[in-house]
Amino acid sequence: LIDGEYGIYELSLNKEGKNFVVYIGSSCAKGGVYDRLSQYANNGAHKAPLIQTALYAGATIKARACTYKLCGTAQARENEILAKFDYLWNIRNNLTPRKQEAIATA
């Protein structure tokens, strides 16, 4: 990744050889997706409680990203994916009954 590029990214948890994709996001801020992923790695950013819980439970966290030249393209792609897939840690455009139950029991 190049610092300053817009993009989307997914966070996944890996435990005992199983991989669970739990979050998708986009970054159009200064520093782009590289800075955003660095924030998750350094302090958990706005997902700190979820990340801390996952790490405490013995999971490792992986990230993958795709960069775009335009911020609007990154945001549009994130919304397209949110409309198709249920990510446990996402709320916007993605709150299903299954997830509501998971959040309530977390």
N, C-alpha and C positions, 0 to 999 in steps of 0.2 A: 504494500500500500504506500501511496505517496501522500505526505502531509498536505492537507488542504483540499483533497478531492472529496466531492460529494459522493454519497453512496448509501447502500443498505447493508445491513449485517444481521446475522442470526447468532444467537447464543445457544449453546447446547450443553447439557449435562451428560457426563460419562461416568458410569459407575458399574463396576463388575462386568466390563465389556459391553454394556448396553449404552446406546446413545439416544438421548431424548432432546429434540429441539424444543426450546421453551420460550424463545423470544425473538421477535424481529423488530428492527428499528431502522430509522434513516437518519442521516446527519447532513445538514446543510449549513451548519455553523462554521465559523472560522476554524480552521484546523481539520475540518471534515471528519470522515469516518475514522481515520487514524487516531485523532485526538479523542473521539468518542470511545473507541475501544480501549484506549489507554486509561480513560477515566474509570471504566468498569474494572480494569485490572488493578488500578491503584487504590480506589476507594469505594468501588461498587456503584458510584453515581446514584441515580434515583432508584436503582434496584438493589441497593446495599443489603437490606434485610433478607431478601430472597437469596442473594448470592452468598451471604454469610451462612444462612441455614443450609444451603446446598453443600458448601465447603465443609461445614461442621459434620454433615452426614457422610462425608467421605467421597463426595463427587469431585470430579475435575470439570473445569469449564473450558469449552472450546468456542472459538468464534470463526466465522467465515464471512467474507465481505465481497461485494461487487461495487465497483465505482462507476460513476456517471459524470459526464461533463456538465450537465444541468441539474440544478437542485430540483426543479419540478419533475424531471424524469425519475429521480430517486424516490421522491414522495409518491408519485403515481404508481411506481412499481411496488412500493411497500403496501399501498392500499389494495392493489390487485391481489397480492399474496395474502393479505389479511382477510380478504373476502373469500378466499378458497380454503384456508387452513386455520385450525384452532390452536393458537399458541397459549400455553398455560399462563405465562407471565404478561401477556398483552391484555389490555382492557379495551382500548379504542377499537371500534368496529369488530370486536372479537369476543363478546361476552356471551357464552352459551350456558345453558343450564348446568352442564357438566363442570364447567369452570367455576360457576357460582358456588357449587357445592365444594369444590376443591379449595377455593379461597375461604369459605366459611369454616372449614375444618383445619385450616393451616395454622 
